[in-house]
Amino acid sequence: MLERLRKIVSPILHPIHPAGYPFIALFAVAAFLLLWLNDFLGFVGIVLTLWCVYFFRDPARHTPQGEGLLISPADGIVAEVQEVDVPDEIPLPYSRALKIGVFMNVFDVHVNRAPCAGTVTDLGYYPGSFLDASLDKASTQNERQMVTMRTKYRLEGEEVSIAFVQIAGLVARRIICNLDEGQPLAAGERFGLIRFGSRVDVYVPTDSAVCVAVGQRMIAGQTVLGHLGTLPESGWPEVIKT
């Protein structure tokens, strides 16, 4: 009986990201005060507290491993896949890039993960607006945190560099990025979080193979976005799940 209960409950219960504990405590205190004032208000407070717990969940993920694979850095819906000019603020060695934008709503997991293995080469924080993160212009007008990374994948003998940008949304007011320049990252490794509804953009070379479409649902650290650079003649690399 206990084993059956564990199997039912375990997919629902997840660890909580440490950044969430102050908010959960605040929501819980507010719910208690509302319950003392009015049963209905107390019920609303309890629902909001449970949502807060749900928002800061940090589930384990099994990241596919394969040479040159690009993994989604965020849960959510693909909002954009197009070739663009690289913004001046992003120090990439190429001027045009494929940009893949993943939009997170307030019910998605908001813990962000590295899209591939490599080393952080540059960081940049830019204050800005809080437009709806699903809009294309949010990429350049909203508050954002830029990360440039030199990957372990080599193309014509050179290591490929990419960038990924955490973008605050309509109700988001805090971007957390726990990275330092020179820091190594494994594919799928946690590196930050955004509160409360936001977006992550990834910039890769234009000859990269992308295998996702606008409207497709992503799972951070798990869904394959594509392959860095042109696919080898043998096709997609063998994918190994950790």
ABEGO torsion letter per residue (X at the ends): XAAAAAAAAAAABBBBBAAAAAAAAAAAAAAAAAAAABAAAAAAAAAAAAAAAAAABBBBBBBBBBBGBBBBABBEBBABBBBBBBBAABBBABABBBBBBBBBBAABBABBBBABBEBBABBBBBBBBBBBAABAAAAAABBBBBBBBBBABBBGGBBBBBBBBBBBBAABABBBBBBBBGBBBBBGBBAEBBOBEBBBBBBBBAABBBABBBGBBBBBGABBAEBBEBBBAAEBBBBBBX
